[in-house]
Amino acid sequence: MRKSMPFLLCIAVMLWTFSYSHAAEYIGSDVCAECHAGKYNDWVVSGHPNKLRKAEAAKYAGLPLPEGYTWDDISYVIGGSHKKARYIDKKGYIITMTGPNKDRPGKNQYNIETGTWSDYHPGEKKKYDCGRCHTTGYSKEGSQDGLEGIAGTWVSPGIHCEQCHGQGKDHAVTGDKTKINVNKSALLCGSCHIRGTKDKIPAKGGFIQHHETFNELSVSEAGAGKKSMDCVTCHDPHKRVKFAIKKDCAECHSKEAGSYKGKPMEAVGVKCVDCHMPKATKSATSKGKYEGDVRSHLFKINLDPKAEMFYKSPKLDKEGKQVLDKERKPVMEEFARGFVTVEFACLNCHKNKDKDWAITKAKDFHK
């Protein structure tokens, strides 16, 4: 069996080479699975491969469609694994009009956890230009499948092995470990898990925006590189986040973990992340004023009564000039600071309490 493996891999590589002639070095994740079955099995049920799916594959995932549409109207589905799903029409545009006659703006984003529909750029003619972080082997040139609404082309929809590890043909054929990229730095994850520049944390409507984890780490005191902390310090990148935590907080924070033992909060199941990584980020929907649906990566809780987690500043164009609205007033952008406040750390659970109560309770908590 071992003698036949190189032959089988070569055949697989040849088939994938013919399939993807414009990117002959890509071989596809199924070939990786021949030797890395464990990692493949973890990855295939994570969100990464399903960040973008062809309609033929997505239609079996049990997702509902926007009102007025059938699967014959859909070319691709964006996401749809854990948080939300958006839909791309047969011309490559993100669907923003729904209803029996497709003339109603909005109700075009399906939120999985709540089973509700919400608005995403309602009524706009919205091109799909997210391929750089939703696909493998992306090129900004051309339009995938010849669809005018899609900006760029790719080898495979979704995030596959070779998007992070590089083109795998040479490694698959030779087995040479130097022929594949193994980058464990936060910079690799941060190439997609970022919004804008890393020195600011974009926010909107009182929540941090999603896919900006690298921004949070960079701005926080525990930031990437500041204390030898990278994404893979805590996460297994091949697994779904829910099952990916490989390092417990107590391994680095033994003193704080020790002081937590025996407290009432421990008895009712409150964990470190509930206070230090509250859901201050919103991807699909919020559950309350101080509860989004994604955990923040800021860690520090600021107990200053005057501390404000969010702030606004004038939006600037590429030339550094202020952007004005139709009434010639400055357009303001919202950002988060590098900490969480007690509103998110405490009051998302203790809804009948106030800020002063939370600060008093939190002081000297770990002493």
Buried (B, 14 or more C-beta within 10 A) or exposed (E): EEEEEEEEBEEBBEBBBEBBEEBBBBBBBBBBBEEBEEBBEBBBEBBBBBBBBBBEBBBEEEBEBBEBBEEEBBBBBBBBBBBBBBBBBBEBBBBBBBBEEBEBBBBBBBBBEEEEBBEBBBEEEBBBEBBBBBBBBBBEEEBBEEBEBBBBBBBBBBBBBBBBBBBBBBBBBEEEEEBBEEBEEBBBBBBBBBBEEBEBBBBBEBBBBBBBBBBBBBBBEBBBEEEEBBBBBBBBBBBBBEEBEEEEBEEBBEEBBEBBEEEEBEEEEBEBBBBBBBBBBBBBBBEEEBBBBBBBBBBBBBBEEEBEBBEEEEBEEEEEEEEEEEEEEBEEBBBBBBBBBBBBBBBBBEEEBEBEBBBEBBEEBEE
